[in-house]
């Protein structure tokens, strides 16, 4: 399955519908409509992406909702858990080194770090914080549409930042998205792989960035919302063991009765006698036998007179 987890939400529904239809024609299976928040997070959190969408979508395309929070100060993230419950995917976009280190090392609400690659960052992408984020299950997102539609400065910054991130992570834990606002910013999976190969990412890592790694993000976010304490997700509990044992014993009993003879079934059908009744009958029989023996042993009057 192919994923594109960053399609910016727009009120221009016709253009957005064309983008989703084109992604479906390129064999993408899952896409995420992204709503960006810059500045303070509002106190009343409601998803800005309507559900259902105001236009029809391709039947073979699964559409998710996503929120990307531009983070400059890591102390302003106390409302991130509420955002994670309102959207399918939560991503952060750090703009300072302090926010970037917090997103890599300590932030637990977001499973995706999305960087604005058109900017020239005032810090370097070092391997230690990036690999710590990858080991924690956080993925680094690379968006390529700015390199195709932006100016020469944006293209140069995108290439430079992508090469730095690929060098620091050795190509591991990356997610490739388009962030396309029109059809012109979308590319086929093979074209994306060739583009990433030019930027220094191997073909195997490019395939992982479009399939395995984004799927891990979607699964982790789903478990956080629906699983037990965000760790365990019960898919099917199955039947109880007692019920299965009873049903198996009933089936075994039916098989035994069906295989018995008629005489045995007739004997079992006879009424049973309790132990007390059997003992009483035994005592009565013994008493009757004693009386019979005593009556035969006493001599009659005719034998005495003779």
ZAMI-343103 format. One line per 2 residues: number of its first residue (from 1); their letters; for each residue x negated, y negated, z of C-alpha. Coordinates in nm, 2 decimals, decimal comma. Example, Ala and Ser with C-alpha at 12.3 -4.5 7.8 and 13.67 -1.06 7.14 Angstrom:
BEGIN
1> AS> -1,23 0,45 0,78 ~ -1,37 0,11 0,71 $
***
This chain:
BEGIN
1> XX> 0,00 0,00 0,00 ~ -0,12 -0,35 -0,09 $
3> XX> -0,08 -0,64 0,14 ~ -0,08 -1,02 0,11 $
5> XX> -0,02 -1,16 0,45 ~ -0,03 -1,53 0,37 $
7> XX> 0,23 -1,68 0,13 ~ 0,31 -2,04 0,26 $
9> XX> 0,67 -2,10 0,33 ~ 0,82 -2,37 0,11 $
11> XX> 1,16 -2,54 0,07 ~ 1,11 -2,50 -0,31 $
13> XX> 1,28 -2,16 -0,31 ~ 1,25 -2,12 -0,69 $
15> XX> 0,87 -2,14 -0,69 ~ 0,86 -1,91 -0,38 $
17> XX> 1,09 -1,66 -0,55 ~ 0,86 -1,65 -0,86 $
19> XX> 0,56 -1,59 -0,64 ~ 0,72 -1,30 -0,46 $
21> XX> 0,85 -1,15 -0,79 ~ 0,50 -1,17 -0,94 $
23> XX> 0,34 -1,01 -0,64 ~ 0,59 -0,72 -0,67 $
25> XX> 0,49 -0,68 -1,04 ~ 0,13 -0,66 -0,93 $
27> XX> 0,22 -0,36 -0,71 ~ 0,20 -0,55 -0,38 $
29> XX> 0,42 -0,37 -0,12 ~ 0,41 -0,61 0,19 $
31> XX> 0,39 -0,99 0,20 ~ 0,42 -1,23 0,48 $
33> XX> 0,57 -1,58 0,46 ~ 0,36 -1,82 0,66 $
35> XX> 0,48 -2,12 0,86 ~ 0,20 -2,34 0,98 $
37> XX> 0,20 -2,54 1,31 ~ -0,05 -2,83 1,35 $
39> XX> -0,07 -3,00 1,69 ~ 0,13 -2,92 2,00 $
41> XX> 0,35 -2,61 2,00 ~ 0,72 -2,72 2,05 $
43> XX> 0,89 -2,61 2,37 ~ 1,19 -2,47 2,18 $
45> XX> 1,05 -2,20 1,96 ~ 1,27 -2,08 1,67 $
47> XX> 1,15 -1,92 1,35 ~ 1,15 -2,18 1,07 $
49> XX> 1,18 -1,90 0,81 ~ 1,55 -1,81 0,76 $
51> XX> 1,66 -1,45 0,78 ~ 1,79 -1,33 0,55 $
53> XX> 1,61 -1,54 0,28 ~ 1,82 -1,77 0,07 $
55> XX> 1,72 -1,59 -0,25 ~ 1,71 -1,22 -0,36 $
57> XX> 1,38 -1,04 -0,32 ~ 1,25 -0,74 -0,51 $
59> XX> 1,37 -0,41 -0,36 ~ 1,02 -0,26 -0,34 $
61> XX> 0,87 -0,56 -0,16 ~ 0,88 -0,59 0,22 $
63> XX> 0,88 -0,95 0,34 ~ 0,75 -1,03 0,69 $
65> XX> 0,74 -1,36 0,88 ~ 0,42 -1,52 1,01 $
67> XX> 0,31 -1,82 1,21 ~ -0,03 -1,98 1,19 $
69> XX> -0,13 -2,22 1,47 ~ -0,41 -2,47 1,41 $
71> XX> -0,61 -2,45 1,73 ~ -0,86 -2,71 1,83 $
73> XX> -0,85 -2,68 2,21 ~ -0,81 -2,32 2,35 $
75> XX> -0,64 -2,46 2,67 ~ -0,33 -2,55 2,46 $
77> XX> -0,23 -2,19 2,39 ~ 0,01 -2,12 2,67 $
79> XX> 0,31 -2,09 2,43 ~ 0,15 -1,84 2,20 $
81> XX> 0,33 -1,54 2,36 ~ 0,66 -1,70 2,28 $
83> XX> 0,55 -1,75 1,92 ~ 0,44 -1,39 1,90 $
85> XX> 0,80 -1,28 1,98 ~ 0,96 -1,51 1,72 $
87> XX> 0,75 -1,40 1,43 ~ 0,63 -1,07 1,29 $
89> XX> 0,26 -1,19 1,27 ~ 0,08 -1,45 1,47 $
91> XX> -0,25 -1,60 1,34 ~ -0,47 -1,88 1,47 $
93> XX> -0,68 -2,12 1,27 ~ -0,96 -2,26 1,49 $
95> XX> -1,12 -2,59 1,38 ~ -1,38 -2,63 1,65 $
97> XX> -1,66 -2,40 1,78 ~ -1,49 -2,38 2,12 $
99> XX> -1,16 -2,27 1,97 ~ -1,34 -2,02 1,74 $
101> XX> -1,52 -1,86 2,03 ~ -1,21 -1,83 2,23 $
103> XX> -1,02 -1,67 1,94 ~ -1,30 -1,42 1,89 $
105> XX> -1,37 -1,33 2,26 ~ -1,07 -1,40 2,48 $
107> XX> -0,75 -1,47 2,29 ~ -0,51 -1,17 2,31 $
109> XX> -0,19 -1,30 2,15 ~ -0,31 -1,33 1,79 $
111> XX> -0,43 -1,04 1,58 ~ -0,55 -1,25 1,29 $
113> XX> -0,81 -1,53 1,27 ~ -0,74 -1,74 0,96 $
115> XX> -1,00 -1,99 0,86 ~ -0,96 -2,29 0,63 $
117> XX> -1,25 -2,20 0,41 ~ -1,23 -2,53 0,22 $
119> XX> -1,38 -2,71 0,52 ~ -1,74 -2,74 0,61 $
121> XX> -1,75 -2,61 0,97 ~ -1,98 -2,78 1,23 $
123> XX> -2,10 -2,44 1,35 ~ -2,24 -2,12 1,21 $
125> XX> -2,07 -1,78 1,19 ~ -2,28 -1,57 1,41 $
127> XX> -2,25 -1,19 1,41 ~ -2,20 -1,14 1,79 $
129> XX> -1,86 -1,32 1,83 ~ -1,73 -1,20 1,50 $
131> XX> -1,81 -0,84 1,57 ~ -1,67 -0,87 1,92 $
133> XX> -1,34 -0,98 1,76 ~ -1,35 -0,69 1,52 $
135> XX> -1,41 -0,44 1,80 ~ -1,11 -0,59 1,99 $
137> XX> -0,88 -0,53 1,69 ~ -0,87 -0,89 1,56 $
139> XX> -0,92 -0,93 1,19 ~ -1,08 -1,22 1,00 $
141> XX> -0,87 -1,35 0,71 ~ -1,02 -1,48 0,38 $
143> XX> -0,79 -1,67 0,14 ~ -0,91 -1,70 -0,22 $
145> XX> -0,65 -1,93 -0,39 ~ -0,84 -2,25 -0,29 $
147> XX> -1,14 -2,13 -0,49 ~ -0,93 -2,09 -0,80 $
149> XX> -0,71 -2,40 -0,79 ~ -0,91 -2,65 -0,58 $
151> XX> -1,18 -2,89 -0,68 ~ -1,55 -2,83 -0,70 $
153> XX> -1,62 -2,92 -0,34 ~ -1,35 -2,69 -0,21 $
155> XX> -1,48 -2,41 -0,44 ~ -1,83 -2,46 -0,31 $
157> XX> -1,72 -2,45 0,06 ~ -1,51 -2,14 0,01 $
159> XX> -1,79 -1,95 -0,15 ~ -2,04 -2,06 0,11 $
161> XX> -1,81 -1,97 0,40 ~ -1,71 -1,63 0,26 $
163> XX> -2,07 -1,54 0,21 ~ -2,16 -1,64 0,57 $
165> XX> -1,87 -1,44 0,71 ~ -1,95 -1,13 0,49 $
167> XX> -2,31 -1,15 0,60 ~ -2,22 -1,18 0,97 $
169> XX> -1,97 -0,90 0,97 ~ -2,13 -0,67 0,71 $
171> XX> -1,79 -0,67 0,54 ~ -1,60 -0,51 0,83 $
173> XX> -1,27 -0,62 0,98 ~ -1,18 -0,86 0,69 $
175> XX> -0,83 -0,92 0,55 ~ -0,80 -1,08 0,20 $
177> XX> -0,49 -1,30 0,13 ~ -0,40 -1,54 -0,14 $
179> XX> -0,24 -1,83 0,04 ~ -0,09 -1,91 -0,30 $
181> XX> 0,17 -2,19 -0,33 ~ 0,24 -2,10 -0,69 $
183> XX> 0,21 -1,81 -0,93 ~ -0,13 -1,95 -1,06 $
185> XX> -0,29 -1,88 -0,73 ~ -0,21 -1,51 -0,73 $
187> XX> -0,45 -1,24 -0,87 ~ -0,42 -0,87 -0,92 $
189> XX> -0,59 -0,63 -0,67 ~ -0,87 -0,54 -0,92 $
191> XX> -0,94 -0,91 -1,00 ~ -0,95 -0,98 -0,62 $
193> XX> -1,21 -0,70 -0,58 ~ -1,42 -0,84 -0,87 $
195> XX> -1,41 -1,19 -0,72 ~ -1,51 -1,06 -0,37 $
197> XX> -1,79 -0,85 -0,53 ~ -1,93 -1,18 -0,68 $
199> XX> -1,92 -1,33 -0,33 ~ -2,12 -1,04 -0,18 $
201> XX> -1,85 -0,79 -0,06 ~ -1,88 -0,43 -0,17 $
203> XX> -1,60 -0,25 -0,36 ~ -1,52 -0,02 -0,07 $
205> XX> -1,49 -0,31 0,18 ~ -1,28 -0,50 -0,07 $
207> XX> -1,03 -0,22 -0,09 ~ -1,01 -0,20 0,29 $
209> XX> -0,95 -0,57 0,31 ~ -0,64 -0,53 0,09 $
211> XX> -0,50 -0,21 0,24 ~ -0,63 -0,06 0,57 $
213> XX> -0,71 -0,38 0,76 ~ -0,39 -0,57 0,69 $
215> XX> -0,19 -0,26 0,77 ~ -0,36 -0,25 1,11 $
217> XX> -0,26 -0,61 1,18 ~ 0,10 -0,54 1,09 $
219> XX> 0,11 -0,22 1,31 ~ -0,06 -0,39 1,61 $
221> XX> 0,18 -0,68 1,60 ~ 0,48 -0,45 1,58 $
223> XX> 0,36 -0,25 1,88 ~ 0,31 -0,57 2,07 $
225> XX> 0,67 -0,67 2,02 ~ 0,85 -0,33 2,05 $
227> XX> 0,62 -0,10 2,23 ~ 0,59 -0,03 2,61 $
229> XX> 0,37 -0,31 2,75 ~ 0,23 -0,37 2,40 $
231> XX> 0,04 -0,04 2,41 ~ 0,26 0,26 2,35 $
233> XX> 0,53 0,29 2,09 ~ 0,78 0,58 2,13 $
235> XX> 0,90 0,68 1,78 ~ 1,10 0,99 1,86 $
237> XX> 1,14 1,15 2,20 ~ 1,29 1,47 2,07 $
239> XX> 1,53 1,70 2,26 ~ 1,49 1,79 2,62 $
241> XX> 1,33 2,12 2,71 ~ 1,62 2,23 2,92 $
243> XX> 1,86 2,20 2,63 ~ 1,64 2,39 2,40 $
245> XX> 1,60 2,67 2,66 ~ 1,98 2,69 2,71 $
247> XX> 2,04 2,71 2,34 ~ 1,77 2,97 2,29 $
249> XX> 1,91 3,18 2,57 ~ 2,27 3,15 2,43 $
251> XX> 2,15 3,27 2,09 ~ 1,96 3,56 2,25 $
253> XX> 2,27 3,66 2,45 ~ 2,48 3,65 2,14 $
255> XX> 2,23 3,87 1,96 ~ 2,23 4,13 2,24 $
257> XX> 2,61 4,15 2,26 ~ 2,64 4,19 1,89 $
259> XX> 2,39 4,48 1,90 ~ 2,56 4,68 2,18 $
261> XX> 2,78 4,99 2,13 ~ 3,15 4,99 2,20 $
263> XX> 3,12 5,23 2,50 ~ 2,86 5,01 2,67 $
265> XX> 3,08 4,70 2,61 ~ 3,38 4,89 2,75 $
267> XX> 3,18 4,99 3,06 ~ 3,08 4,63 3,11 $
269> XX> 3,43 4,52 3,06 ~ 3,55 4,74 3,36 $
271> XX> 3,61 4,55 3,69 ~ 3,32 4,55 3,93 $
273> XX> 3,36 4,64 4,30 ~ 3,20 4,44 4,58 $
275> XX> 2,96 4,60 4,83 ~ 3,22 4,56 5,11 $
277> XX> 3,49 4,74 4,91 ~ 3,25 5,02 4,81 $
279> XX> 3,15 5,07 5,18 ~ 3,52 5,08 5,28 $
281> XX> 3,60 5,34 5,02 ~ 3,30 5,54 5,12 $
283> XX> 3,41 5,54 5,49 ~ 3,76 5,64 5,40 $
285> XX> 3,64 5,93 5,19 ~ 3,41 6,04 5,47 $
287> XX> 3,69 6,02 5,73 ~ 3,92 6,22 5,50 $
289> XX> 3,66 6,49 5,46 ~ 3,61 6,51 5,84 $
291> XX> 3,98 6,55 5,90 ~ 4,00 6,82 5,64 $
293> XX> 3,72 7,01 5,80 ~ 3,86 6,98 6,15 $
295> XX> 4,20 7,10 6,04 ~ 4,05 7,42 5,88 $
297> XX> 3,84 7,50 6,19 ~ 4,12 7,49 6,46 $
299> XX> 4,30 7,84 6,50 ~ 4,68 7,87 6,43 $
301> XX> 4,94 8,00 6,69 ~ 5,00 8,33 6,50 $
303> XX> 4,64 8,42 6,52 ~ 4,63 8,36 6,90 $
305> XX> 4,94 8,57 6,98 ~ 4,82 8,86 6,78 $
***
